[in-house]
């Protein structure tokens, strides 16, 4: 009989439910169990694909082409396994299924109601995901915080599962304990209210993970235990750490996995792999001193007066993984591409980086700044890695400055331009004309064939690869001969040769751009081949004198 652990949030969002869920899953996997994870997002959107990254953060793409919340990426990185679309649900997706069933007479003419039919559909999805993944334990993260109206139906589904199989379901509340600067004391009252709010929908948390700036002391554990009706040793201290990859080590010290298994009546399996690889990783992270300085030129960083690094979280983590692969310390800085449009003289500042990444994105804002940056990186031998839109802009830059097509552009930027070096994929034209945007891009894992004399082939060590995509536009094949004549190498294509997947500049230390998103397949204990090669080139960087 599979077991279920629901992770819910209290006090405020952004306290690390996703990482806590992924961490606990990793520890339970280390105890010898097959673990998977589900993300529940309470919004009406069917998926995360149409959301603004500066508001919601990165859209993470699964192997089977689902556009999901960034927490799915955390699950994949911590559990070292692919999480598929069956493990992701939203309010919109659940309601859509129920309405489709009603239209198909699958309810046999009954009056279809919010309760119980919506919670029953949620339970059906959780059960199906558990069966499909053959999981011993399924982690289920419910987005948002307790007390929010939009989370009620998911909590009701969880309550119903607990009622039906009380020994197979546990609840973990991830709450925040503030330390007001003018008071100087850690306050438990917000967490007490969060527990009572959870109680009000019929759920008693079995564990409380207490997030705070500092470790939780025994006095506050006792207070939360008494007021919340929770065993003191089920109240877990979760202070801020330097790296999210330290969290499994901290939770392991508090025997979180053992305590959860004890409640289920299970024990560590004899063939359990443990977390030795994770301990080794953390040893590298703590001891690494030699820095590799990487710049990321983007436009989705800023929201008001704050910087939102979550817009590129998988890229950031992939850089870290690759640096740790070489036992180096990653230093990552954000660069707003619009800066180079306002003042091109600032391009010289790119010299201070060992390597620069141009990540994915959409639209025309900040694009000319990115193209200027790419030109500078190419002409000054600074290692460059382009991702998705980064490949398209690198192609445009090469067409303008090496092929003399000065008005080269993309259909996405100017659909009436004469030289659309990047154009829309034929199968996408109808989608755009009909206003179909959700889940209609080229999504998920697609095969790619590598040229054996390329840097990319050297990185992967094999000719045939698969990588995840999320795009509507591609290199216009009409321009391929002219681009090749002037020195651009098409290092990777679709197996039929029709789609460009990777471009390179052969006489450059490292100038590689790919149409796919390799960052989605990077793992903490084994960096992605392209990122590893990029970081290796960054470690060996030698630049020309700056062009002024």
Secondary structure, DSSP 8 states (H G I E B T S, - for coil): --EEEEEEE-SSS-SSHHHHHHHHHHHHHHTT--EEEEEEE-SSSSSSTTS-HHHH---EE-TT--EE-THHHHHHHHHTS---GGGEEEHHHHHHHHHHHHHTTTTTT----IIIIIHHHHHHHHHHHHHHHT-SEEEEEE-S-TT-GGGHHHHHHHHHHHHH-GGGEEEEEEEE--B-TTT-SB--HHHHHHHHHHHTTT---SEEEEEESS---HHHHHHHHHHHT--GGGEEEEE--S-GGGHHHHHHHTTHHHHHHHHHT----TT--TTHHHHHHHHHHHH--SEEEEEEEES--EETTEE-GGGGHHHHHHHHHHHHHTT-EEEEEEEETHHHHH-GGGGGGGGG-SEEEE----SSTTHHHHHHHHHHHHHTT-EEEEETHHHHHHHHHHHHHTS--TT-EETTT-TT-S-EEEEE-HHHHHHHHTT--TT-SEEEEEEEEE-TTSHHHHHHSSSEEEEEEEESEEE-GGGHHHHHHTTEEEEEE-TTS-SEEEEEETTSSSEEEESS-GGGG-BTTB--HHHHHHHHHHHT--------
